[in-house]
Amino acid sequence: MGPVLLLGSGTDYMVRANIWLPPTGMDPRQEQVLHSYELAHDHPFSFLTVGYFGPGYETTIWEYNPDTLTGQPGEQVELELLEHTDLPPGQPRHPHPAPPTGTLGLPQPANQPP
């Protein structure tokens, strides 16, 4: 992920813009580590996201049962595939908060402005 702009916040919300930059041409393995692509993570909060410009990103959404976990580092987690999707311009997504988890794919270059 690239820059994050905080646009506003209150006691129960935050509005921010995440900017997913296109690949830079550096070694794809370095870029993957730098931006945490293909690294599973959860969102323990509710959020709404909308594609604004460019082809968006690809993501794979998984779900797990937190009641089966002990929280130990390296613990095996049984995942259930929910969907593989992308976020093109104008497409809103409102995934439910954790336990769904996801991995982000490498963004594609933008072709034209909105």
C-alpha positions, -999 to +999 in steps of 0.1 A: +000+000+000+012+035-007+002+068+011-027+070+035-046+102+038-067+108+070-097+128+058-117+130+091-126+111+122-149+111+152-155+090+183-168+060+164-154+064+129-124+074+107-124+084+070-092+077+051-080+073+016-056+045+009-036+048-022-025+016-038+004+024-061+011+004-093+041-018-094+074+002-095+095-022-115+116-033-085+121-070-079+085-084-074+097-103-043+109-070-027+077-052-036+057-081-021+075-078+012+074-040+012+036-038+007+027-071+025+011-085-007-001-121-003+001-118+035-031-129+053-045-103+077-078-095+094-097-064+099-112-064+134-134-034+124-161-027+099-152-007+068-165+005+035-141+007+005-148+020-030-126+018-061-119+053-074-092+051-101-073+025-120-080-013-121-080-016-083-066-045-065-073-082-064-081-098-031-089-133-018-113-134+011-111-162+036-130-169+069-120-187+100-135-196+134-117-176+161-131-199+188-109-227+175-076-207+180-053-204+210-034-174+196+000-191+196+026-179+170+028-203+141-006-219+150-023-237+120-055-219+111-083-237+091-095-213+064-126-214+043-125-196+009-153-171+006-143-153-027-117-139-050-126-105-062-112-071-073-121-035-067-126-016-100-136+021-101-171+028-086-174-007-070-181-005-033-173-033-009-184-036+027-168-068+041-178-078+076-153-074+104-130-102+114-129-132+114-128-129+076-092-125+065-077-117+032-046-114+010-040-086-014-027-092-049-003-069-067-021-038-080-021-033-118-009-001-136-036+026-140-045+034-177-064+066-175-076+092-149-113+092-137 
